Amino acid sequence: MKRVLVIGGTGNIGSKVIAQLTTAGTHVRAMVRNPDTAAMPPQVEVFGGDLTLPNTLHTCLQDTDAVFLVWTAPAEAAASALNLITSQVKRIVYLSAPIHTPHPFFQASLPNPMSVLHEEIEGLIRNSGIEYTFLRPGMLASNAIHWWAPQIRKSDLVRWPYLDAFTAPIDEADIASVAVCTLLQNGHAGSDYILTGPQSLSQFEQISIIGHTIGRKLKIEEILPEEAQRNWNTSWPAFIRNMLLKSWAAAVGKPAYVSNAVAEVTGTPARSYFVWASGHAQLF
């Protein structure tokens, strides 16, 4: 039986990877900064470790066959940490970014600090010589919880820029399903999977679907990007604000790139946005 180490297991995607691995009967180990506060299933081995402190990784990696990696550390820690990880395991599945996705939404804001970091980490993994798979999820369906849920909980009015910008939001559970397949199955070495939901939807359509699932008729108003910048000034770093606004501007009126990779890897089609929204209706 494989032993899989999950680095980044307390996050939104990593926690779902752990849950699905344990359901599959896999021996799962989670590396966290603070084991005392990590809420993990009882069958998961929890080890303290920090990507910025390579010496803390040795025990976590001992007798580990594969690693699922969500990078959560500064860029300067990458070389030392990746050198140690790739020297001790046979396989790594890295949660990367859609930096090579052939659509204006993803290309408009390149390069940016995150894309540069992902490229560096991919290069370190690729040059190590071990088996690797890169996962490239596009827009996450759960972004709606941070973007629109606060407005919807207050009233029926949602104000947002670039309502005609199209994306194909993906359920994080589908990303986790692909991760589990690539961690446990052979045949994915060197693969580079672009992961999206099954539908191209405008932001207006996504908000409308949420309204339908919670049984409310939402009033949706478009705002100028300048107003969005002011509204988000204290919430998000400037490079995140600029990256999103550039990407949405480039995607207005252009159908989103839709990949079939979830179905190809897992044998099950990706969940629709309606299914995702219905399952998270209580958050709105």
KASUL-V703007 format. One record per helix or strand of 3 or more residues. SS is the DSSP state (h for helix, s for strand). FROM is the first residue (numbers start at 1). TO is the last residue. Records with the same first field share a line. If there is no record, write none. Layout:
SS = FROM-TO / FROM-TO
This chain:
s = 3-7 / 27-32 / 45-48 / 66-69 / 91-95 / 131-137 / 157-160 / 165-167 / 191-195 / 219-222
h = 12-23 / 35-37 / 54-61 / 75-88 / 104-107 / 113-128 / 143-147 / 149-154 / 172-184 / 203-213 / 225-231 / 238-251 / 261-266 / 273-279 / 281-283
